Amino acid sequence: MSFSKPNRSAATVTTTRVEPAPVSGICVTCLDGCEGPCEVGRSALKGREMIYPQPFGKITAGAEKDYPVDFSHFNIQGTCVGAVGIEADSDVATFPAVDCSINLGADGGIKLDFPTFTGALGSTEIARINWEDIAAGAAISGVIVVAGENICGMDPDAEFENGKIFKSPEMERRIETFKRWYDGKGGVIIQANVEDTKLGVPEYVIEKLGVEIIELKWGQGAKDIGGEVKLPSLERALELKKRGYIVLPDPTEPAVQTAFEAGGISEFERHSRLGMVDEESFHKSVDHLRSLGAKYVTLKTGAYRPADLARALKYSSEAKIDLLTIDGSGGGTGMSPWRMMNEWGIPTVQLECLTYQICERLKAKEAFIPPLAIAGGLSLEDHIFKAVALGAPYVKGICLGRAIMTAAMVGKSHGRLMAEKNKRGGEDIADGYVKLFAVGAQLRERFGKDFARLPAGAIGVYSYIDRLRQGLQQLMAGARKFALHHIDRNDLVALTRDAAEVSGIPYVMESDQEEIEKILG
C-alpha cells in the first residue's frame, strides 16, 4: 500500500479527474483535453507557485501522509490500584487534583500552568494577523508563546543602522501584546535564524526590549530548508531583496518585472538561508547570548537524520541549555513546500524514540540532559500524555503549533460574528463573551472591567487549553499519576508489533507478564 497521496490535495487546491495510480498519483487514464486540475496540470500553468499550500496567508497546512507507526498505535495503561503523588484515598485522589504544571529551564525557573507552548509564529501573514489573539491567549493560560524567525527583517517599518536592526515596531507589538496580559506563568520566546543573527535581532530584543528567552533555530519538522513567505507586490519583493533575503524569481530582472505586470507571475517568494551547524559555533552562539543578558537559551531542531539529533542532544547537554524542542515530520506550518512537508524527515514517534535512546546513553555517562519538548502533528490531551510518556523522564513539554492557532482563529471568527450581531442589538461585548464562551463567566470574574478588552481569539485559546487540562487530568488520574513528572513509559502499551519494535514499549499481549506471574504465584 502507498502511505502518500501525490498529485492531489486540498492543501494545493488540486484534485484528479478519475481514480489515480497509487504511486504517481496521476489519473489512470490521463485525458488529452483535460484542463488539468491535478498538481501536474496546475504546474503546467503556474509552475513553482504550486509547490506551496494555498491560499497563502489564510491557511495553515498539515501533512497528510499516513505513517506506518504513529501515536494511535499506542494506548494509555490504566489501573485500579493505588495513587502516585497523592494519598491513595478516593476522597483525595480525584482527577481535578492532578497537577498539570511544569517547570522548564536548567534551573527550573520557567513556570508553566500547563505543559504546552505555541509553534513559532514568525513572518508569515497568518502568524502576523493572529498574533494578538494567540499571544494574549498564551499569557492568560500560563503557557509559552514563540515569536518565530524573520519578524524584524520582514517588518516594513523596521529601521536599520549599519546593517543591523535599530527599531522594529512589529517586534515591539509582539512583545508588548504578551506582556499586557502576562500573569507570572509562561513566557515569550524570540527565535533567531541565520538572517536574524546577521541583522542583530538577539542583541536588539535582549538589550532594548528586555526579552529573557532566546531560541536558536536549527530547523523544524515541516521543511528541510529555511523559512519562506509569499510576497504579493513587486515593491515588497524589491525591498526584501535589498535587505539581503533570497527572493524568487529575482525581482530586479526586467523579464520578471514584465511577467509580474502582465499577470504571468502573481507573487514572489522570500526564502531564508540554510543554517550551517558545527559544535564550536553553537557553543559560541550560546555563550554570546548569555553574555548579552539572555536569562534562558533554548534550541529548536527539526526532523533531521539521527546523527543530527545526536548532535543537538550532545551540544545542548554540554552547553546546558534550558530547553530543546524536537520537531518531527507530520506536523504543519503556515507555509512550507507541500511535497517536502509530506515526504522528508523522521516522523514524530520514531524521532522521539531515537531521542529516548540517545538520552539513555547520555544518562549512563551522567551527562546533563536539558528539558525536552516534542512537536509534530499533536493536538489533543491523549497526544500530550503519550508524548510525555514515550520520552519519559526527559520530555517535559509539548509544542502545539496548528492546534493552538486553530483555537485562536475559531475564537476570533466567532467573536467577529458576535460583534456584528451586537452592533445591531446593542449588547455589551462582555455579556456577549459570556454567552459565547464556556469560560466567559470565569474570565470575567478574573479580569473584571478588562475582560471586554481580551481578544476573542485569546478566549478561544484559553478555552481550548482548559479543555486539554481537564482531559489530561482524567487520563492521568486513570493511570493513577497525579503530577506530570510521575508519568513514565510503563504507562503505555503498544498495539502492534511494529510499534513495540520501534519504541521498546511492550506489546499489549506481553505487558505486565512479570507482575502477572507474581499475582498468580
C-alpha positions in Angstrom: 0.0 0.0 0.0 1.0 3.6 -0.5 1.3 5.9 2.5 1.3 9.0 0.3 -1.4 10.8 -1.7 0.6 12.5 -4.5 -0.7 14.9 -7.2 -3.9 16.0 -5.4 -4.7 17.6 -2.1 -6.9 20.2 -0.5 -3.7 21.9 0.6 -2.8 22.8 -3.0 -6.4 23.1 -4.1 -6.0 20.2 -6.6 -7.8 17.1 -7.5 -7.9 14.3 -10.1 -10.5 13.6 -12.8 -10.6 9.8 -12.0 -9.1 7.4 -9.5 -5.3 7.9 -9.7 -2.5 5.4 -9.9 -1.2 4.8 -6.4 2.5 5.7 -7.0 2.4 8.6 -9.4 -1.0 10.0 -8.3 -1.8 10.7 -12.0 -5.2 9.7 -13.3 -5.2 6.1 -14.5 -6.4 7.5 -17.8 -5.0 10.9 -18.4 -7.2 12.6 -21.0 -6.0 14.8 -23.7 -8.2 17.9 -23.5 -8.5 17.9 -19.7 -8.0 21.3 -18.1 -5.6 19.7 -15.5 -7.0 20.1 -12.0 -4.2 18.0 -10.6 -0.8 19.3 -9.3 1.0 18.3 -12.5 -1.7 20.1 -14.6 -1.7 23.2 -12.5 2.1 23.2 -12.5 1.9 23.4 -16.3 0.4 26.8 -15.9 1.7 28.2 -12.6 5.0 26.3 -12.2 6.8 26.9 -8.9 3.8 28.6 -7.3 2.2 25.1 -7.0 4.9 23.9 -4.6 3.2 25.6 -1.7 -0.1 25.2 0.1 -2.7 27.8 -0.9 -4.1 30.4 -0.4 -1.1 31.8 1.4 -1.8 34.0 4.4 -5.3 32.5 5.0 -4.4 28.9 5.9 -2.2 26.6 7.9 -1.4 23.3 6.3 -0.7 19.9 7.9 0.9 16.9 6.4 -1.5 14.2 5.3 0.9 11.2 4.9 -0.1 8.1 6.8 3.0 6.9 8.6 3.5 3.2 9.5 3.7 4.0 13.2 2.1 7.0 14.9 0.7 7.8 18.4 -2.6 5.9 17.6 -0.5 2.7 17.7 -0.1 3.1 21.5 -2.8 3.1 24.2 -2.6 4.5 27.7 -2.4 2.0 30.5 -4.9 2.4 33.3 -5.1 0.8 36.7 -7.4 0.4 39.6 -4.7 0.2 42.2 -3.2 3.0 44.3 -2.1 6.5 43.5 1.3 8.1 42.7 2.0 11.6 44.0 -1.1 11.8 46.3 -2.7 9.9 49.1 -4.4 6.8 47.9 -7.8 7.8 49.2 -10.9 8.0 47.0 -11.9 11.3 48.5 -8.4 12.8 47.9 -7.2 11.2 44.7 -9.8 12.8 42.4 -9.0 13.8 38.8 -9.3 17.6 39.5 -6.4 17.1 42.0 -4.0 16.2 39.2 -1.2 18.7 38.9 -0.5 19.7 35.2 2.0 22.4 35.9 5.7 22.2 34.9 9.0 24.0 35.3 11.3 24.4 32.4 14.8 25.8 32.2 18.0 24.3 33.5 17.2 26.0 36.8 13.5 25.2 36.7 12.8 28.9 36.6 10.3 29.0 33.7 7.0 28.1 35.3 4.0 26.9 33.2 0.5 26.2 34.3 0.2 23.6 31.5 2.9 21.7 29.6 2.4 23.3 26.2 3.6 26.1 24.1 2.8 27.5 20.7 4.5 26.8 17.5 6.8 29.6 16.2 4.7 32.4 14.9 7.1 34.2 12.5 6.9 36.3 9.4 4.0 34.5 7.6 0.9 36.6 7.1 -1.3 34.2 9.1 1.1 34.4 12.0 1.2 38.2 12.0 -2.6 38.7 11.8 -3.3 36.2 14.6 -0.5 37.1 16.9 -2.6 39.3 19.3 -5.1 36.5 19.9 -2.6 33.7 20.3 -0.1 35.7 22.5 -2.8 37.0 24.8 -4.3 33.5 25.0 -1.0 32.0 25.9 -0.4 34.7 28.6 -3.7 34.2 30.3 -3.3 30.4 30.1 0.1 30.5 31.7 2.0 28.9 28.8 4.7 30.0 26.4 4.3 31.8 23.1 7.1 31.7 20.5 7.8 34.6 18.2 9.4 33.0 15.2 12.0 33.9 12.7 12.4 36.9 10.3 9.9 39.2 12.2 12.3 42.2 12.2 13.6 41.5 8.7 10.1 41.4 7.3 8.8 44.5 9.2 8.0 47.1 6.6 8.6 49.9 9.2 11.8 48.5 10.5 14.8 50.8 10.9 18.4 49.7 10.4 21.8 51.2 11.3 24.9 49.8 9.6 23.0 46.7 8.5 21.7 46.0 12.0 18.1 46.3 13.3 17.7 49.5 15.3 13.9 49.5 15.7 11.1 47.1 14.7 7.5 48.3 15.6 6.2 44.8 14.7 8.6 43.1 17.1 7.7 45.6 19.8 4.0 44.9 19.2 4.5 41.2 19.5 6.3 41.5 22.9 4.0 44.2 24.3 0.9 42.1 23.5 2.1 39.2 25.6 3.3 41.4 28.5 0.0 43.2 28.6 -1.7 40.0 29.7 1.2 38.2 31.4 0.3 36.9 34.8 3.5 35.4 36.1 3.4 32.0 34.3 4.6 31.1 30.8 6.8 33.4 28.8 7.6 34.7 25.4 10.5 33.1 23.3 12.1 35.0 20.5 13.6 32.8 17.8 16.7 33.6 15.8 17.7 32.1 12.5 20.6 32.9 10.2 19.1 36.1 8.9 18.0 37.2 12.4 21.6 36.7 13.7 23.0 38.7 10.8 20.6 41.5 11.4 21.4 41.6 15.2 17.9 40.6 16.3 19.1 38.9 19.5 21.0 41.9 20.6 18.0 44.2 19.8 15.4 42.2 21.7 17.6 41.4 24.7 19.2 44.8 25.2 16.3 47.1 24.1 13.2 45.1 24.6 14.1 43.2 27.8 13.5 39.7 26.3 14.7 36.9 28.6 14.4 33.7 26.5 16.1 33.4 23.1 15.8 30.3 20.9 18.4 29.3 18.4 16.8 27.8 15.2 18.3 24.8 13.5 15.1 23.8 11.8 11.6 22.4 12.0 9.6 19.3 11.2 7.6 20.8 8.3 10.5 21.5 6.0 14.2 20.9 5.5 15.1 24.5 4.4 14.8 27.9 5.9 11.6 29.9 6.3 9.8 31.3 3.4 6.8 33.5 2.7 4.9 34.8 -0.3 5.2 38.5 -1.4 2.2 40.0 -3.3 3.9 43.0 -4.8 7.0 43.9 -6.8 7.8 46.7 -4.4 7.8 44.4 -1.4 10.0 41.9 -3.3 12.5 44.6 -4.2 12.6 45.8 -0.6 13.4 42.4 0.9 15.9 41.7 -1.9 17.6 44.9 -0.8 17.6 43.7 2.8 19.6 40.6 1.8 17.0 37.9 1.5 16.8 35.4 -1.2 13.8 36.4 -3.4 12.5 34.3 -6.2 12.0 34.9 -9.1 14.6 37.7 -8.9 12.5 41.0 -8.9 15.4 43.0 -10.2 15.3 41.2 -13.6 13.4 43.2 -16.3 11.8 40.0 -17.7 10.5 39.1 -14.2 9.1 42.6 -13.8 7.4 42.3 -17.2 5.9 38.9 -16.3 4.6 40.2 -13.0 3.0 43.2 -14.6 1.4 41.0 -17.3 0.0 38.6 -14.7 2.1 35.6 -15.6 3.7 35.8 -12.2 1.3 36.6 -9.4 3.6 36.5 -6.4 7.2 36.3 -5.2 8.9 34.0 -2.6 11.2 35.2 0.1 13.5 32.5 1.4 15.8 32.2 4.4 19.3 30.8 4.1 20.3 27.4 5.3 21.9 27.2 8.7 25.4 25.6 8.9 25.7 23.8 12.3 29.0 23.0 13.9 29.9 22.4 17.5 32.2 25.3 18.1 29.9 27.9 16.5 27.0 26.6 18.5 28.7 27.0 21.8 29.9 30.4 20.8 26.3 31.4 20.0 25.1 30.2 23.3 27.9 32.0 25.2 27.2 35.2 23.2 23.5 35.2 24.0 24.2 34.7 27.7 26.8 37.5 27.7 24.1 39.8 26.2 21.9 39.1 29.2 19.7 36.3 28.0 18.4 34.5 31.1 17.4 31.4 29.2 18.7 30.0 25.9 16.8 27.3 24.0 17.2 25.4 20.8 14.7 24.2 18.2 15.7 21.4 15.8 13.8 19.6 13.1 13.2 16.1 11.7 16.8 15.7 10.5 18.6 12.4 10.3 19.5 10.5 13.5 23.1 11.8 13.6 21.9 15.4 13.7 19.5 14.5 16.6 22.6 13.2 18.4 24.4 16.4 17.7 21.5 18.5 19.0 21.3 16.5 22.2 25.0 16.3 22.8 25.7 20.0 22.1 22.7 21.0 24.2 23.9 18.8 27.1 27.3 20.3 27.0 26.0 23.9 26.8 23.4 23.2 29.5 20.7 25.0 27.5 17.3 25.5 29.1 15.0 23.7 26.6 15.4 21.6 23.4 12.4 21.4 21.2 12.5 18.4 18.8 10.0 18.7 15.9 9.1 15.6 14.0 7.7 15.4 10.4 4.0 15.0 10.0 3.1 18.4 11.6 2.1 21.6 10.0 3.1 25.1 9.0 2.0 28.5 7.8 3.9 27.9 4.6 6.2 25.1 3.6 6.7 23.2 0.3 3.8 20.7 0.3 5.6 17.6 -1.0 8.6 18.3 1.3 6.2 18.5 4.3 4.9 15.0 3.5 8.0 13.3 2.1 11.0 14.3 4.1 12.3 13.7 7.6 11.7 11.3 10.6 8.2 11.1 11.8 7.4 12.3 15.4 7.1 8.8 17.0 10.3 7.5 15.6 12.2 10.7 16.3 11.0 10.7 19.9 12.1 7.0 20.3 15.5 7.9 18.9 15.6 10.8 21.3 14.9 8.5 24.3 17.6 6.1 23.2 20.2 8.9 22.9 19.2 10.4 26.3 19.6 7.0 28.0 23.2 6.9 26.7 23.9 10.4 27.9 22.3 9.5 31.3 24.7 6.5 31.5 27.6 9.0 31.2 26.0 11.1 33.9 25.6 14.0 31.4 23.3 16.9 31.9 20.1 16.4 29.9 18.1 19.6 29.3 14.3 19.7 29.5 12.9 18.4 26.2 9.8 19.2 24.2 8.2 17.3 21.4 6.3 18.7 18.4 4.9 17.4 15.2 1.2 16.7 14.5 -0.1 16.8 18.1 -3.4 18.4 19.1 -5.3 16.7 21.9 -4.8 15.5 25.5 -4.1 11.9 24.6 -1.3 13.1 22.3 0.2 15.1 25.2 0.1 12.1 27.6 1.6 9.7 25.1 4.4 12.1 24.0 5.4 12.8 27.6 5.2 9.0 28.5 7.1 7.9 25.4 10.0 10.2 26.2 9.9 10.0 30.0 11.6 11.1 32.1 13.2 13.5 29.6 10.2 15.1 27.8 8.6 17.8 29.8 6.6 19.8 27.4 4.6 19.6 24.1 4.5 22.1 21.3 1.0 22.5 19.8 1.5 24.5 16.6 -1.5 24.4 14.3 -3.8 23.3 17.1 -3.4 26.5 19.2 -3.7 28.6 16.0 -6.9 26.8 15.1 -8.4 27.6 18.5 -7.4 31.2 18.1 -8.8 31.6 14.6 -12.1 29.9 15.5 -12.5 32.1 18.6 -11.6 35.2 16.6 -14.1 34.3 13.9 -17.0 33.8 16.3 -16.0 36.9 18.2 -16.3 38.9 14.9 -19.7 37.4 14.2 -20.8 38.3 17.7 -19.5 41.9 17.4 -21.5 42.3 14.2 -24.6 41.0 15.9 -24.1 43.2 18.9 -23.9 46.3 16.7 -27.4 45.5 15.6 -28.7 44.5 19.1 -26.7 46.8 21.3 -25.5 44.0 23.6 -22.4 44.6 25.7 -19.3 42.8 24.5 -18.6 41.3 27.9 -22.1 39.9 28.1 -21.7 38.6 24.5 -18.4 36.8 25.5 -20.1 35.1 28.5 -22.9 33.8 26.2 -20.4 32.7 23.5 -17.6 31.0 25.5 -17.9 28.3 28.2 -15.1 30.0 30.1 -16.5 33.5 29.6 -18.0 34.0 33.1 -14.8 32.6 34.7 -12.6 35.0 32.8 -14.9 38.0 33.5 -14.6 37.3 37.2 -10.8 37.0 36.9 -10.3 40.2 34.8 -13.2 42.4 35.8 -13.5 45.5 33.5 -10.5 44.4 31.5 -12.4 41.3 30.4 -14.0 43.1 27.4 -10.6 44.1 26.2 -9.5 40.5 25.7 -9.3 39.4 22.0 -11.9 36.8 21.2 -9.3 34.5 19.8 -7.4 34.7 23.1 -10.5 33.4 24.9 -10.7 30.6 22.3 -7.1 29.6 23.1 -7.8 29.7 26.9 -10.9 27.6 26.4 -9.0 25.0 24.3 -6.2 24.7 26.9 -8.8 24.5 29.7 -10.3 21.5 27.8 -6.9 19.9 27.4 -6.1 20.4 31.1 -9.3 18.5 32.2 -8.8 15.8 29.5 -5.2 15.3 30.6 -6.2 15.2 34.3 -8.7 12.5 33.6 -6.2 10.4 31.6 -3.5 10.8 34.3 -6.0 10.0 37.1 -6.9 6.8 35.3 -3.2 5.9 35.2 -3.0 6.9 38.9 -0.4 9.6 38.2 -1.2 12.8 39.9 1.7 15.0 38.6 3.3 15.1 35.2 6.8 14.0 36.4 5.3 10.7 37.6 4.3 9.7 34.0 6.6 7.1 32.6 7.0 4.6 29.7 5.2 1.9 31.7 2.0 4.0 31.3 1.9 3.0 27.6 1.2 -0.2 25.7 2.0 -0.9 22.1 -0.9 -2.1 20.0 1.2 -3.5 17.1 4.4 -5.4 16.9 5.9 -2.7 14.7 5.1 0.0 17.4 6.7 -2.3 20.0 9.8 -2.8 17.9 10.2 0.9 17.2 9.6 2.1 20.7 10.7 -0.6 23.1 7.2 -0.3 24.7 5.8 -3.8 25.4 3.3 -5.3 23.0 -0.2 -5.4 24.6 -0.2 -9.2 24.9 3.2 -9.2 26.6 2.6 -6.3 29.0 2.8 -6.9 32.8 3.9 -10.5 32.5 6.2 -10.5 35.5 3.6 -8.9 37.7 1.0 -11.5 36.4 3.3 -14.3 37.5 3.7 -12.8 40.9 -0.1 -12.4 41.3 -0.8 -15.9 40.2 2.1 -17.4 42.2 
